[in-house]
Amino acid sequence: MQQNLLVQSLQRATTGELSFNELIAAAQQLSASGQPEHARQLYQVWIAMNESHPLLFIAQFNCSTICQLLGDDVGAESLLRGALAVNPTFAPAAINLGSAMERRGAVREAVEMWRDSVEKMGAITGDTIEYKITLLKQISRVLSDAHQQEAAEGTLLQCLDLRADQRDVLEQYGAVRLAQCKWPIADVPAKITRRDFVSRFHPLSACAYADDPLLQLAIAHEYTEQIAPLASINTRFDRRDAPIAPGGRRLRIGYVSSDLRTHAVGYLMAQLFETHDRDAVEVFVYYIGIPADDAIAERIKTDAEHWTNLRGVSDDDAAAQIAADEIDILIDVNGHTREARLGIFARRPAPIQVNWLGYPGTMGSPYHHYIIGDDWVIPEGAEMHYSEQVLRLPCYQPNDRKRVVANKAMTRTEAGLPEDAFVFCSFNAAHKVTRYSFERWMQILARTPNSVLWLLDYNAETNTRLREKAQKLGVTPERLVFAPKIANAHHLARYPLADLFLDTVPYGAHTTASDALWMGVPVITYSGRCFAARVCGSLVRAAGLPELVTDTPEAFGERAIALATTDRLSLLSYRERLIAGRDTCTLFDIGLLTRSLEALYAEMAAAHRAGVRIRPNLRNLDAYHDIGTRFDHDAVEIGVQRDYHDIYRQKLAERHAQRPMQADGRLWTEEDATAGAVAWAQLSAERAA
């Protein structure tokens, strides 16, 4: 029947009798029946016979989408160019053409084409505003990826001027301000309130914005509700009550990640897969990242028993694959980071689902049962900050003992550093550098005159901004030295040129700290409250230097100054201890970590077999979200407030007086709820009287 449709439609197209509407209907029917190639043939014939038709550009655009589906990128791009030649203001073609150009590496040309399309657009109408917004989003995304944050911010502001309530735009706007060290971060356009802006932070940005773990939990929960609302999830893959390892087979562990390649997470996990005990666990890797054939990716592909590429596969099909593999424990190694696939986990394709390593915080979701940390990143008593049940390793972070370090080490002169100065360094990304951390650094430099601070080369604009801020704080701008980005092996080799690594808060050093410690560079940190603010402390302690983990900003500064001035002997001993302890310390014992991780997997499995079903604690998170987003974190560093929990308790009580709340197992207890209910009843009686 479909063959007859194709033949009849082609005959009518060649004689000019097939109308545009009939073309669309026939092509849709052919595509829907699984014959996109026939739909393309029909479009191509119709286009050839109707070169002067007023809707030719629509036919070309539709045909391009089919070409793209069939993998014919060249044909798709040619058709899109043809559509724009007919109608230069047709924004959908410009959007798709730019994307096609970007995929083949012509990024600059794509941005120029999108900008040209924006300029060509006439008066904004209900139909065209979405096209303009989409073009601007594409431009800002590509600029941001190219580290052109200033230009990206300007484009995002145009988006927000068109419509101020766009969640994805506000998320990206927050991220680019963090990446530029533009303080205050929540300096927003007139159409947006500070609270509305903060409430739409991406969870990863919230980790860098403030040491406020309750706010981070609430933002993560609100984000999961927006990105993967349960009402929209296909439940046919739900295996939450499936038996664990039936028939006595090995536990099947699935790792879902976009970063098992030349990426910070890939570097950390590379040796884990060869260290797993194949008699105890069967390891499946589900890769969701960009195409990668680098050395790290190849190592992991070789060492994992199963590697499945799920990039480009729908959440339904990905969940179906994981369910078919009968995975017992599914590990989310992305969490709330780029390329994450929250929708896969929302479908619950494994009985047990775990948040580990990739994201430094809680997921705030109803379908992540456990979070794996250690006794420093999540100390006893801090469980209230997490929706998941907390399990702990000796140190939560794995490390690769086979990391490659370049043989040739550069000199300080070659690195642009003064030979005779004390060199502080911090190779954390720019978005981790808060105003508070930077001011503490400048206080340290001011009290150690013959010193410099060695940072990553962020970009010219951000580097200049930081130097200007240093000067305002009384530090000569030239004392900030920026290290060009180089291949990881050479970057590791230059670490020993530094004397002391200074951490950031609330988002501290993770892989960068491990790298420094492996290369014998002492790291000093101030451990805050949230997960991201405590990782570095965990690593430094596991490397055998607990003396360098401080608990106040003041202690952090004083210890750093002493090591640079009056206590150089201690600094030398720390370097010697790090090098001597590489083969024995907990941080670099990948065997210990793997055995401990497998023990946790066995513990989870035993609990599930015993009928334990972990239910994430999501109660009252709307209240915590409202309270946290109203606090001005740019003006007050909440992480150093001794009465942190009291700030929330007071606001919870005020909220309860207006809208009664049940106990939540965090700060709002049964006693609070009961007392509040009595007070509410008395107030209601008084009002009635």
N, C-alpha and C positions, 0 to 999 in steps of 0.2 A: 504493500500500500504506500509506504513512504517512498519507494523507488518510483512509483507512478507519480507521486506528488513532485518529486525532483524533476522527472522528465517533462511533465506538463508545465511546470513553472519555468524551466529553462526554455522550452519552446515559446512560451508567451513572452519571456524576457527578450529573446532574440528578435521578435517581431514588434517589440515596443508595446505589447498589450498588457503586460504585468504592471499594475499600478504600484505606487510606493507602499500603500497600506497592505496590499496583497503580498508584496515582497517581504515585508516585516513578518506578517503572519506565517508565511511558508517557511521562512528561515527559522523562526522561533519553534515551529513544529518539528523541523528537521533536527535542530539542536536538542530539543527536549527528548527526542526519541533516540538520542545517542549517536547522531550523525552530523557532528559539527563540520566535518570536511565537506559534506554535501551542502551545508548551509553556506560555507565559504565560497564554494563554486558558484552557487546561485547569486550571491552578492557580487562576485567578480564579473559575471556576465552582465548583470543588471547595470553595474557601474560603467562598464565599457560601452553599453548601448544608450546611456542616459547622461552624457557628459554635460548637458546644459540644464538638467533638472534642478529646480530650486532647492530640493532637499538632498542633493547628491552628497553633501558633506555628512549628513546623518547616516547614509548607507555606508560611506567610507569608515565612519567611526565605528559602526556596529560590526563591520567586517574586520576591523582592526582588533576588536576584543576577541573575536573568534580565532584570529591568527595568533594572538597572544596565548590563548587557551591551548592551541595546538603546538606551541613552542616555536612559532615562526616570528621571532622578534624583528627580523629585517623587514618582513612583509607588513607587520603591524606598524612599524615606524613609518614606512613609506605611505601607508594609507592615512595615518594621522597627519603627515605633512600635506598630503593631498587635501584632506578635510580643511586644514587651516588655510590652504591656498584658496579654496572656494569661499570660506567664511573665516577671516582672520580673527574675529571676536568670539569664536566658538570655544568657550573656556574648557569644556570637558575634554576636547581634543588636546588642548594645550597642557592640561593637567596630566593626561596619560602619556603624551609625547615626552614631557619632561621626565616622567618616571622611567620611561624606556631609555632615555639618554643617560639618566643616572645609573641604571643597571649596567650599561656597557662602559661606564667609567667617565662619561662626559659630564661631570658634575657641574663645572663652571658654566658650560653651555646650557645645561638644564635650568640653572638659576636665572641666567640671562633671559632665556625664553619665557620662563614663568613671569619674570618682572615685566617683560614686554607685553605679555598678555594682560597683566593687571592694568598697565597704562592704557591699553587699547579699550578696556571696558568702559562703556558709557555710563549713563545714569544707573544708580543702583536700584534694583527692583527686588521684589520678593523672590523671584527666580534666580537672579544673578548674584545676589548677596552671598549665597552659599558657595557659588563658584569662586568668587573673589576670596572668600575666607579660606577655601581649600587651597587655592594658589598660594596665599600668604603662609598657610601652615606648611606647605611643602617647602617653600623658600626658607622659612625659619628652621625647619628640621635639618635641612641640608647644611645651612650655615652653622648651626649648632654642632653638627657632626664634624664640620671642618674647623671647629674651635674659633669661629668668627662670632663670638658671643654678643659683641656690641651690635653688630648688624642684625643678628637674630632677634635681639631684644627689641630693636626698632620695628621689625616686621611684626612681632607679636603684639606690640602696642597698637599697630594698625588693625590687627584682628580684634583686639579688645575694644577698640573704638567702634567697630561695626557691631559687635555683640559682646557685652561684658561678662556674660555668665557661662562662657565656654570652659568647661572643666579641663579639657586637655590643653587648651591654650594657657590657662592659669597655672597648670602643673609645669608646663615648659617655661613659662615666664619666671616662676620661682626658681627653677633649676638653673636658668641662665644668669639670674642675679647672684645665686650662690657661687656659680662658677667664675663670676667676675669679681668676687669679693666686694660687691656693691652693698655697703652698709648705710642705713638699715635695709635689710632684705625686704621687709614688708612696706616699701615705699611704693604705693600703688597709684594708678590713675584715679582721677576724681570720680569716675563712674563706679569704682569698686571700693568697698570698705576693707580695712585691714583684716577684720575677722573673716569676711567672705573669702579673701585671698588665702589666708592661712588654712582655712577649713578645706580648701581644695588643693593643698599641697600633696604631691606624690609622697607616699610613705618613705621613700628613700631620702627625699629632700627634708622630711620632718626629722630624720635621724641626724642630719647635719645642721639643722636650724636651731635646735634647743635640746638640752639635757632634761627632757620632760617625758619619761617613759609612759606615763598615763596618757598624755596627749598622743604619743606615737602609737599606742595601742588603739586609741579611739579613731585616729586617722586611718590606720591600717584596716580597721573593721569597716569604716564608712567606705573606703576605697573598694574593698572586696564586694560590698553590697552594690556598688555602682558598676563594677567591671564584670562581675559574674553573679547577677541576681539569681537566687535559687529558683525563682518561678520560671526562669527561662532555660533551666538546665534539663537536658534529656536524662532521665533516671534509669534508662534501661541498662546502663553499664555499672550500676551501683552494686558493689561487692562488699559493702561494709560488714556483712555478717557471714561472708564466705569462710570456709574452714582454712586454717593456716597449715601449710605443708602437709596436705592429706597423704595418707599412705606412708608416712615416715620419710618422704623425700626431703632434700635439702631446702632450707629457707630460700625463697626467691626474692632477691633485693633488686629493686629498680631505681636507678638514679636518673632524674630528669634534669637536664642542664643545657644551657646555650653556650656555656663557657669552657667546655672541656677542649681547649685549644690554647693558642698563645694568648693567654688572659690570666689575670691574677689568680682566679679560681683554678684554672687548668694547671698553673705552676704548683699550686698547693696540693692538688689531688693526684698528680701524675703517678706517684709511686703507690698510692693506695690500692689500685686495681691489681697490681702484681703481688701485693702483700696479702690480699684476701685469701682466706683458707677455703680452698675449693671443696674440701670435704664437709664444710659447715654451711657454706652459702653458694648460691648460684647467682652470678651478677649479670644484670641486664643494664645497659646504658641506652637511654633514649635521648638522642641529641636533637636539640631544637634551635641551634644557632646558625650563624652564617656558614657558607661552605668553607671548610678548613682542611688543609692537607699538610699542616705544619708538623714539626717534630713532636710537639706535645700531643696533638690529636692522634698522630700515628702510634705513639706509645700506648695511649689509652685504648685505641681500637685493638691493638695487639694483645693487651693484657686482660681486657674485659672478655668474658665468655661470649657475650652477645652485644652487638652494637646495632641499633636501629635508628635511622635518620627520620625524624618526624617533622622536619621543617617543611612547611607548605602543606602539611596534612591537617585537616580540620580537627577541632577538639573532639568531636564525636568519633572520628576515625582513629585518632590517637588513643582515646580512652578505650575504644574497642580492641586495639592492638594490645594494650597493657592488660586488659581483662582477659584476652585470649591467652596471653602468656602466663596467666594465673600468678601474677606478682603478689607476694604476701605483704611486703613492706615497701612502700613507694616513697623515695626521698626527693623532696623539692630542694634542689640545689640553687635555684634562682630566687625563690621567695618573691619579694616585691622589687625586682631589678629588671633592667632592660631585657627584652626578649622573653620575659616570663610568660608562662602559659597557665594562668590561674584557672582557666576553663577546664583544663584536663583534670585538675584535682577536684574541682567542683562536681565533676561527674562521679567521683569516688570509685575509681576503677580498681582500687586495692583496699583490703580490709583495714590496713594501718597506713597512715600518711604522716610524713615527718618533715619538719622544717629544720634544715641543717646547712650551715656554712656560708651559703651564697649571700644571705641577707642578714644584717646584724640587728635583728629585732623580731618581734612577734608578728605573725601573719594576721591575727584578728579575724580569722575565718572560722566557720563552723565545720570545716572538713580537713583541717590540719590538727592531728591529735597530739603530737609530741613536738617539743623543741629540744634540740640537743645543745647543751652548753657545758659549762664546768662550774666549779664552786666559786670562781672569781667573776666570770662574766655574768652569772646569775647567782649571787650569793643567797644563802638561806634567808628567807624573809622577803625576798624580791619577787617571789612567784606571782604576786598579785599583778605584776606589770605584764603578764603574759596570758594569752587566751589558752595556750596549749599546756599540757602537763610537762613539767620540766624533768629532763633526764640529764645526767652529767658524765662527762669523760674526765680523765686526769687533766687534759688540756684539750679544748674543743677543736683546735685547728690542726689539721695534718700538715706535714711538710715533706718536700721532696729532697732526699739526701743526694740525689743525682743531679741537682741543678747545675747548669753549665755556667762556669765563670771564665771569662777571657783570660788567657795566659799573660797578656801584656797589660800591666797597670799603668795608667797615666800619672804624670806628676801633677802637683798642685798648680804649677805654672801653666801646664797644658790645659788644666781644667778651669783656668781663670781665677784661681784662688791665691791669696797671698801666702808665701812660704812660711812666714813667721807668725801668723795670726792663729788664734784659737778658732776652729771652724765648728760652729753649730750647724746642723742640717735638719731639714724636714722635707722629705720627699713625698709628702701626702699631696693628693690632688687639691686644686684650688678651692673646690666647694667645701672642703673640710676646714678651711682657714676662716674662723669666725673673728669678729671684731675683738672679742674677749681674749681669744688665743693670741692674736696678733699683738694686742696691747701688752700681754704678759711677755711675749718674745722681746718686744722693744724695751721693756723694763730690764730684762736680762742683759740685752746689748748695752744699754746705757750704763750698767754697773760693771761691765767687762770691756773696757775701752779697746783693747787690742783683740777684737773678735769680729767675725762676720757671720752672717746667716746665709746658708747655701740652700736654695729652694729650686724646685723644678721650674723650667722655663714654661710658664703658662701660656702667655701670648703677650705681644708688645703692650697692648692696652692695659691688661691686668698687672703686668710687671710695673708699668709706669704708675698705676694707681697705688700699688703697695709702696713704692718708693716715696711717693708724695705723702702718704700717710705716715711713713717712717719719719720723714723730715718734720712733720707737724708734731710728732712725739719726741723730737729732740735727737733723732738718730740720723747720721749722715746717709743719704740714699745709697751711696756706693757700697755701703756695708751689707746691702742685700745683693747677693750674687746668684744668678740664675743659670741652672745647669741645663744644657740642651738635651732633648730626649734622644736617646741612643738605644741600640739593641740591648736587650736585657742582660746578656752575658757581659757586655762592656759596662753597663750600668752597675752591675754587681761589683765588677772589678774596681770601680772608682769609689765605692763606699768607704774604704779605709782612709781616704783622704780627709774624712770628717773625724772630729774628736768626740762629738756627742750629738745624738739625735734627740730633738725636741718634739714631743708629741702634740697633737691637737685635741681639743675637746669641744663638742660632744662626740664627734666622729673621729676616732683616733686611727692610728696606723694599724693595719692588719698585715697584709702580705709585705708591705714596706718595712714593718717592724721585724718580721721574721728574716727578711733579707739582710737588714742591718745587723741583727744579732748573729746570723750565720757568718757574716763577714767580720765579726769581732768588734763592731761599733756599739758601744753602750747606748741604751735608749732610756730616757727618763720620761715618765708619764704621770699624769694626774688622773686617777680613776674617778669618774663621775657615777651617775646612777643608772643610766640606760646601758643596754648591751653594747652599743657601738663605742660608748665612752669607757668601757671596761676591758675591751679586747686586748689592747696593748698591755695593760697591767697583767692580764693572764699570761701573755707571751713572755714578758720580761721575767715574771716569777718562774715560769716553766723553764726558762733559760738559765735560771740559777742566780738572778740578781734582784731579789725582793726588795733590797735597799733602795732601788730606783723607782719604786712604785709609791707615789705620794697620795695623800688623801685630801689635800687642800691646795688651792692655787698658790697660796703663800709658800707652802712647803716646796712645791714644784719649783718656784722661782729661786728660793734660797738655795736649794740643793744644786740646781744648775749653775748658779753663780759660784758657789763654793768649788765645784768640780773644775770650773774654768779658771779659778784664781788660786785659792789657798789649799785645795785638796787634790792636786794633780796626781799624787801617789795612788789615791783610791781609784782614780780614773784609769791609771795604768793597770792596776790590779784587776779591774773589771774587764778590760780588754783581754788580759791573759786568761782570766777565768772563762770567758766566752769561748775562746779558741780551744782551750783545754777541755771544756765540757761538751763540745759538739757531739761527741760519740756517746755520752752518758746522760745528758740532760733529758728531761721529759719532752721539751718542745720538739726535738728532732728525732724522737724515738717513734718512727712510723710503725714499727712492729707493735709497740705498746698501744698506740692509738687504734690500730686495726683490730687487735684482740679485744680491746675495751669496747669498740664500736660493735663488734660481733656479739659481745656479751649483752649489750643493750638491745640488739635485735632479738636475741633469744629471750630476754626479759619481756619485751613487748609481745612476742609471740605467745609466751606462757600466759601472760595476763589475758590475752584475747581468747586463748583456749579455755581459760577459767571463767569466761563469761564477762570479763571486764570490758566495758565499752566507754572509751574516753569521750566526754562531752565538753568541748571547749567552753570556757566561761565568757559569755558575751553580754552579761547582764549590765544594764544601766550605762552602756557605752555612749549612748546619745548624750547623757548628762555629762560624762567626762569630756566628751568632744566639745560640748558647748562651753564648759568651764575653761578648758585648755586653749581654745581658739580665741577666747576673750582676753587672755593674759598677754601683755605686751612684752614678748621675749626679746625684742630688739632693744628695749629700754632697760630691762632687768634680767640678769643672768639667773634664771630660776634654778639652775643646777647647783649653785652655791648657797641657796636658801636652806637654812637648817630646818625650817618649819614647812618644808615642801609638802608633805602629806596634809598638814593642817590647812594649808591654802585650799586644797581640794575639799577637805572635810567641811570647812566653813561654807563654801559655795554649794556643796551638796545639801547641807542643812537648809540653806536659803531656798534652794530649788525645791526641796521636799515640802517646805512650807507652802509652796504654790501648787506643787503637783506631787503627791505622795509617791514614794518609791519603795520597792521591795529591797531587802538586803541583797548585796551582790557578791559577798565573799571577798571584797577588797577593802575599801575604806568605809563603806556604808554597811554597818553590821545589823544583825537582828535587833540588838539593843537600841540602835539609832532609829531603825524603822518602827519599832514598837513605841518608843518615846515620841517619835514624830507623829505617829497615828493618834496617840492620846491627845497630844497638843492640838492636832488638827480637829479632832472631835470636839474638844473644849471650845475652840475658836468657832466652829460651825454652830455649836449650841448658843454661844453668846450672840452671834449674828442673828440667829433665828429668834432669840428673845427680844 
